[in-house]
């Protein structure tokens, strides 16, 4: 949807997994930034302009390389294919590497090894993709492709490509740019429960797959981007968070003046990795005050985080969130028009019984300036993370990492 489209003219979102061939190579797109860097929160679908290009193998390059895709449409199929891809990856490792990448399911490392800080600040769990052979790296990324929808995988590819862009073009001296880690909590199986953790500076995926109940939960998951817009090696303009922005403004623009006044009068709540959070609902516009059409637009926005897997998993997550949407509170600050030329970003939070989303646009480069690239508002960073569904918070949100 373009910024000028209305909710009435916007095509309906479909829960279709892998309906188009995925160009399974590096997508040079903006990387995600969390607290510790000046950023803004968001997760998005990569647009058609975010085309894929192959990346050279370097010591810091952990960007996606060509792998095969799957056509899973059910939760059970995704769990099965992800478990199989995980076991195929593990079979390629040495005993020492297997010991490094595998953890007990309840290992406390699970909650301390994902962050928005560089890996030199907060050590990630598992294996660094930069330390793998090309064949092992391809197998590791095949795990993500089995787990994620095409759109979600493209977003992840864009995040990683953004780090590579900064690594190659910015003034940053951060040596960990472009380094990403993969870890498993419990032995991957399609009959039991295990977690895939994947991330680096601008990304943190924590996906729990339970074959005994056919359930997949992405919680907590962090998505961010730096810069929000840039040009890739093929001359394509890349804007990984356009999907998030269009969804956010489609919801915002659907509101009446009275609803908007309530929306911006609320308090935007934030809970970043490393914080001890109560996940308070806060104040703002209540879901019960929305029309049915507005509720669907809000669910579309939330779906950028909650609907990252197959059609069934996405539909189940939407249904759980929708069931308590009336008790969900939305708050907003920042820009009220989707115009990236103004340099103004947006902040919003969505907090309810079954979901917590925090999105924050932050100013400042954190020492990663790029000559000729705007570094204000939208065009500098967008960082985002999602915490929820709520049932997972008791397990995963004690304290994300020591400060």
Long-range contacts (C-beta under 8 A, 24 or more apart in sequence): 1-246, 1-247, 1-250, 2-246, 3-246, 3-249, 3-337, 3-338, 3-339, 5-246, 5-250, 6-253, 6-254, 7-250, 7-253, 7-254, 7-293, 7-294, 7-297, 10-250, 13-300, 13-303, 15-307, 15-311, 15-312, 15-314, 15-315, 15-318, 16-311, 17-71, 17-72, 17-73, 17-149, 17-150, 17-309, 17-310, 17-311, 17-314, 18-69, 18-70, 18-71, 18-72, 18-149, 18-150, 19-150, 20-150, 21-69, 22-69, 22-145, 22-150, 22-153, 22-154, 23-51, 23-52, 24-52, 24-64, 24-65, 24-66, 24-67, 24-68, 24-69, 24-141, 24-145, 24-153, 25-52, 25-53, 25-54, 25-55, 25-64, 25-65, 25-66, 26-52, 26-53, 26-54, 26-55, 26-63, 26-64, 26-65, 26-157, 26-160, 26-161, 26-164, 27-51, 27-52, 27-53, 27-64, 27-154, 27-157, 27-158, 27-160, 27-161, 27-238, 27-240, 28-53, 28-158, 28-161, 28-162, 28-164, 28-165, 28-230, 28-232, 28-233, 28-236, 28-238, 29-155, 29-157, 29-158, 29-159, 29-161, 29-162, 29-225, 29-232, 29-238, 29-239, 29-240, 30-158, 30-159, 30-162, 30-165, 30-225, 30-226, 30-227, 30-228, 30-229, 30-230, 30-238, 30-239, 30-240, 30-241, 30-381, 30-382, 31-158, 31-159, 31-160, 31-161, 31-162, 31-163, 31-165, 31-166, 31-201, 31-202, 31-203, 31-224, 31-225, 31-226, 32-116, 32-159, 32-162, 32-202, 32-203, 32-222, 32-223, 32-224, 32-225, 32-226, 32-382, 32-383, 32-384, 33-116, 33-201, 33-202, 33-224, 33-225, 33-226, 33-362, 33-366, 33-381, 33-382, 33-383, 34-115, 34-116, 34-117, 34-201, 34-202, 34-204, 34-222, 34-224, 34-272, 34-273, 34-383, 34-385, 35-116, 35-117, 35-272, 35-273, 35-274, 35-275, 35-383, 36-115, 36-116, 36-117, 36-118, 36-121, 36-274, 36-366, 37-116, 37-117, 37-201, 37-226, 37-362, 37-364, 37-366, 37-368, 37-381, 37-383, 38-362, 38-363, 38-364, 38-365, 38-366, 38-380, 38-381, 39-116, 39-224, 39-226, 39-360, 39-361, 39-362, 39-366, 39-380, 39-381, 39-382, 39-383, 40-224, 40-228, 40-345, 40-346, 40-347, 40-359, 40-360, 40-361, 40-362, 40-377, 40-378, 40-380, 40-381, 40-382, 40-383, 40-384, 41-223, 41-224, 41-347, 41-358, 41-359, 41-360, 41-361, 41-382, 41-383, 41-384, 41-385, 42-223, 42-224, 42-225, 42-241, 42-244, 42-245, 42-248, 42-304, 42-359, 42-361, 42-382, 42-383, 42-384, 43-155, 43-221, 43-223, 43-241, 43-244, 43-304, 43-305, 43-384, 43-386, 44-155, 44-223, 44-225, 44-240, 44-241, 44-242, 44-243, 44-244, 44-245, 44-304, 45-151, 45-154, 45-155, 45-242, 45-243, 45-244, 45-304, 46-151, 46-154, 46-155, 46-157, 46-158, 46-238, 46-240, 46-242, 46-243, 47-239, 47-242, 47-243, 49-236, 49-237, 49-238, 49-239, 50-154, 50-158, 50-232, 50-236, 50-238, 50-239, 50-240, 51-232, 51-234, 51-236, 52-154, 52-157, 53-232, 53-233, 53-234, 55-161, 55-164, 57-134, 59-130, 60-130, 60-164, 60-167, 60-175, 60-177, 60-178, 60-179, 61-130, 61-164, 61-178, 62-128, 62-129, 62-130, 62-137, 62-160, 62-178, 62-179, 62-180, 62-200, 63-157, 63-160, 63-161, 63-164, 63-178, 64-141, 64-144, 64-153, 64-156, 64-157, 64-160, 65-134, 65-137, 65-138, 65-141, 66-138, 67-138, 67-139, 67-141, 67-142, 67-145, 68-142, 68-145, 69-145, 69-150, 70-145, 70-146, 72-146, 72-310, 73-310, 73-311, 73-312, 74-214, 74-310, 74-311, 74-312, 75-214, 75-215, 75-216, 75-309, 75-310, 75-312, 75-313, 75-316, 76-190, 76-211, 76-214, 77-310, 78-146, 78-147, 78-209, 78-216, 78-309, 78-310, 78-313, 79-190, 79-209, 79-210, 79-211, 79-214, 79-216, 80-190, 80-211, 81-146, 82-143, 82-146, 82-147, 82-188, 82-196, 82-209, 83-188, 83-189, 83-190, 83-194, 83-209, 83-211, 84-146, 84-190, 85-139, 85-142, 85-143, 85-145, 85-146, 86-143, 86-184, 86-188, 86-194, 86-196, 87-188, 88-139, 88-142, 89-136, 89-139, 89-140, 89-142, 89-143, 89-182, 90-184, 90-188, 92-135, 92-136, 92-139, 93-127, 93-136, 97-127, 100-126, 100-127, 101-126, 101-127, 101-182, 101-183, 101-184, 102-183, 102-184, 102-187, 103-183, 103-184, 103-185, 103-186, 104-185, 104-186, 105-185, 105-186, 105-193, 105-194, 105-195, 106-185, 107-185, 109-183, 110-185, 110-195, 110-197, 110-206, 110-396, 111-396, 111-397, 111-398, 111-399, 111-400, 111-401, 112-399, 112-400, 112-401, 112-402, 113-181, 113-183, 113-197, 113-401, 114-197, 114-199, 114-204, 114-206, 114-220, 114-222, 114-273, 114-400, 114-401, 115-204, 115-273, 115-274, 115-400, 115-401, 116-201, 116-202, 116-204, 116-222, 116-224, 116-272, 116-273, 116-383, 116-385, 117-201, 117-273, 117-274, 117-401, 118-174, 118-176, 118-177, 118-201, 119-176, 119-179, 119-181, 119-200, 119-201, 120-174, 120-175, 120-176, 122-274, 122-401, 124-181, 124-183, 124-199, 124-200, 125-181, 125-183, 125-197, 126-181, 126-182, 126-183, 126-184, 126-197, 127-181, 127-182, 127-183, 128-179, 128-180, 128-181, 129-179, 129-180, 129-181, 129-182, 130-178, 130-179, 130-180, 140-182, 143-182, 143-196, 143-198, 144-196, 144-198, 144-205, 147-196, 147-207, 147-209, 147-216, 147-309, 148-308, 148-309, 149-307, 149-308, 149-309, 149-310, 149-314, 151-243, 152-308, 152-309, 155-223, 155-240, 155-243, 156-198, 156-203, 156-205, 158-225, 158-238, 158-240, 159-202, 159-203, 159-223, 159-224, 159-225, 159-240, 160-200, 160-203, 161-232, 161-238, 162-202, 162-225, 162-226, 162-227, 162-230, 162-238, 162-240, 163-200, 163-201, 163-202, 165-227, 165-230, 165-232, 165-370, 166-226, 166-368, 166-370, 169-370, 169-371, 169-373, 170-365, 170-368, 170-369, 170-370, 171-367, 171-368, 171-369, 171-370, 172-366, 172-367, 172-368, 172-369, 173-367, 174-201, 174-367, 174-368, 176-200, 176-201, 177-201, 177-368, 202-226, 202-383, 204-273, 204-385, 206-396, 207-308, 207-309, 208-392, 215-313, 215-316, 216-309, 216-313, 217-317, 217-389, 217-391, 217-392, 218-305, 218-306, 218-308, 218-309, 218-386, 219-386, 219-387, 219-388, 219-389, 219-392, 219-393, 219-396, 220-273, 220-385, 220-386, 220-387, 220-388, 220-392, 220-396, 220-397, 220-400, 221-305, 221-308, 221-385, 221-386, 222-273, 222-383, 222-384, 222-385, 222-386, 223-304, 223-305, 223-383, 223-384, 223-385, 223-386, 224-381, 224-382, 224-383, 224-384, 224-385, 225-381, 225-382, 225-383, 226-368, 226-380, 226-381, 226-382, 226-383, 227-370, 227-373, 227-374, 227-375, 227-379, 227-380, 227-381, 228-340, 228-378, 228-379, 228-380, 228-381, 228-382, 229-340, 229-374, 229-378, 229-379, 230-370, 230-373, 241-382, 243-304, 244-301, 244-304, 244-359, 244-382, 244-384, 245-338, 245-346, 245-378, 246-338, 247-297, 247-300, 247-301, 247-303, 247-304, 248-301, 248-338, 248-346, 248-348, 248-359, 249-337, 249-338, 250-297, 250-300, 250-301, 251-294, 251-297, 251-298, 251-300, 251-301, 252-332, 252-336, 254-293, 254-294, 254-297, 255-285, 255-294, 259-285, 259-289, 259-290, 260-336, 262-289, 263-330, 263-331, 263-332, 264-331, 264-332, 264-333, 266-329, 266-330, 266-331, 266-332, 267-331, 268-331, 268-332, 268-333, 268-347, 268-348, 268-349, 268-358, 268-360, 269-331, 269-349, 269-351, 269-358, 270-349, 270-358, 270-360, 271-356, 271-358, 271-387, 272-358, 272-385, 272-400, 273-385, 273-400, 273-401, 274-399, 274-400, 274-401, 274-402, 274-403, 275-399, 275-400, 276-398, 276-399, 277-387, 277-397, 279-351, 279-356, 279-387, 279-390, 279-393, 279-397, 280-351, 281-327, 281-328, 281-329, 281-351, 281-352, 282-329, 282-331, 282-349, 282-351, 283-329, 283-331, 284-329, 284-330, 284-331, 284-332, 284-349, 285-329, 285-330, 285-331, 286-326, 286-327, 286-328, 286-329, 287-325, 287-326, 287-327, 287-328, 287-329, 287-330, 287-352, 288-326, 288-327, 290-325, 295-322, 295-325, 298-325, 298-328, 298-330, 298-350, 299-325, 301-350, 301-357, 302-350, 302-355, 302-357, 305-357, 305-384, 305-386, 306-355, 306-386, 306-388, 306-389, 317-389, 320-354, 320-389, 321-352, 321-354, 321-355, 321-389, 323-354, 324-352, 324-353, 324-354, 325-352, 327-352, 327-353, 328-352, 328-353, 328-354, 328-355, 334-361, 335-377, 340-377, 340-378, 340-379, 342-377, 343-374, 343-376, 343-377, 343-378, 343-379, 344-377, 344-378, 345-377, 345-378, 345-382, 353-390, 354-388, 354-389, 354-390, 354-391, 355-386, 355-388, 355-389, 355-390, 356-386, 356-387, 356-388, 356-390, 356-393, 357-384, 357-386, 357-387, 357-388, 358-384, 358-385, 358-386, 358-387, 359-384, 360-384
